[in-house]
């Protein structure tokens, strides 16, 4: 539950090593993974800085959340559709007994990776409507973290 609710990505399960591109070799940018916050704006004195900044705005997908209707969790690898077009894949799904919601992390095409976009999961065990949701699901304003010192 913590992984999905708190937006913890795992290598290689959320990466292109598990979900390869048709034409590109494996490798995801921080922009695609939503981890661009790990590099301070304007910072250029690290290995790969040029490549990092060059890839901004050229995302091939986005890691995004899905709220899934019902109480069944989506499975890793379940396809995500917008109408009849496949627009993504679930990388990790779960049902939260705490908030009574089914949610998932997914790799979505950039145009549908917008909060509130209506989608559908068509997996082997789950066929359900879903709504794109920003990550993290839990505590997006980070009010629960109470470090003192």
Phi, psi and omega in degrees: 000318182301320182302311183284311184298325185258001175068054176259111180276142179243136174272134000263009192296333179256001190254171181291350174294327178269326181239078187293155175279155178294317188243342184259150174289163178302149179141125183241145178274159176299330179294319181291323183276354182074023182251017181297341179294346181285349178242121180299138177305134179085350180288126183231359186262050174222156181297127180091004182301316181300313180296318179302308183290329179293332183275352179299130180085001180244031182295136176269340179201176173223139169284128185212162179267158174227130167265125187251132178291142179098186185244015178257135180281140172290152180261153173305128179094354178297133179285148178245134183237149167240106188066234179260009182256128175288125185236006180174185181213141176283131176260333178199130178231158178197159172252127181265113176289341180288314181255359178058046179222148171265131183218162182207158167260137182220155169264112184244150171301143186306315183298333181262354179278064181227129181308127177097352179295131179278128182225181178216138175261129181236070180267179180294320183252350183227124170232105187208153173289150179217158178233130177298139185218135177298156179249151359282159176289317186261129173056055181297336179268003176056046179273342181282334182286122187234048181292137177235135176142000000 
